[in-house]
Amino acid sequence: MKYEYDTDAYLKQISNSNSYFNTFLDKKSLAAGVLSLDPGEEDTQEPHESDEMYYVLKGNGFLRINKNDYKLKPGKAFFVPKNTPHYFFGNTKKLTVLYFFGGS
């Protein structure tokens, strides 16, 4: 079983792929990953079947949750309940976010 994860390596994989996220942990009770959006890049995610937590590592912009906009900055964390529409937008700097999905 793996216990250590290098998020910088996963961010490098994202920069060399067509995806803007990388889920590096995918267990029955918990999933985790990193998301990276360049300015102007569209966040195309749909509501998820699990609760989710986001933690902003770098960048700026907004997170829309259920028609409410929340300003992003490093050190901020956001909870998104399952089946809730949400997406990132409006970043003028590269946005880097750590995410966690809970439950099965």
N, C-alpha and C positions, 0 to 999 in steps of 0.2 A: 504494500500500500504506500502511496506517495504522501508525504507530509509537508513538503516544501515546494513552493511555486515561485517562479521568477516572472513577475508581471511585466518587467521591461522586455523580456524575451517574447512574451505574447503580444505586446504592443508592436514589436518589430515584425512579427508574423502578420499582424493586421496591415501594416504599411506595405507589405509585399503581396497582399491579396486583394480580392474584390469585395471583401467584407469589412465592416467597420466595428465588429465586435468579435471576441474570442471567449467562449465558455471553457475555462480550463479545469473546472471541477464539476462533475455531473453525477451526483449520488442520489439515492432515493429521497433522502431527507434534506439535502442542501445542494444547490448549484451556485457557482461563482464564476465571474469573468471580468473582463475589461472591455470598455467601449471607447472608441476614439473617433471623434468627428472633426474634420477640417471645417473652417469657416465656409458657409454656404452648402455644405454637404447635408443631404436630407436624412433624417432619422425615420425609417420606414417601419418600425416595430408596431405590432398589433398588441391588444391587451393579452395578458398572460393568464394561465390557469393556476398560478401560484402567486402568493404575496411576494413583493420584491422590495429590496432596499438598495438605494444608490448612495455612493459616497464620492464626492467630487475631489479628484486629485489635482487637476490643472484646468485652466481655462475659464471661460465665462459663458454667458448666454442665459437661456431660460429652460425650465421644464414645465410643460403644460400637463396638469393632472386634472381631469374632469372640468375642462374649460377655465381653470384657474392657472395663472402663470406665476412661477416661482423663480426668483433670480438666483443664478448659480454663481458660486465662488468656491475656491479650494477650502476644504474643511467642512462644507455643508453636507448634510445627509438628508435623504428624502425617503419616505415610505410610500409605496404604491400598492393598494390592496388588489387582490386578484380580480381579473376581469374589468379593470378600470382603464379607460383610454388614457394614454400618456405618450409624450414624445419630447425630445430635445430640439431646440431651435434658437436662432438668433445669436450664435456664438461668433465673435469677431477674432477669437484666438482658438487654437487647437484645444478641443475639449477632451479631457481624459477622465473617465469615470469607472470606479470599481462597483460591480453589482453582485447581489446575492439574491437567489430565489430560495424560498423556504417551502417545506412540505413536500408531499409526494405528488 
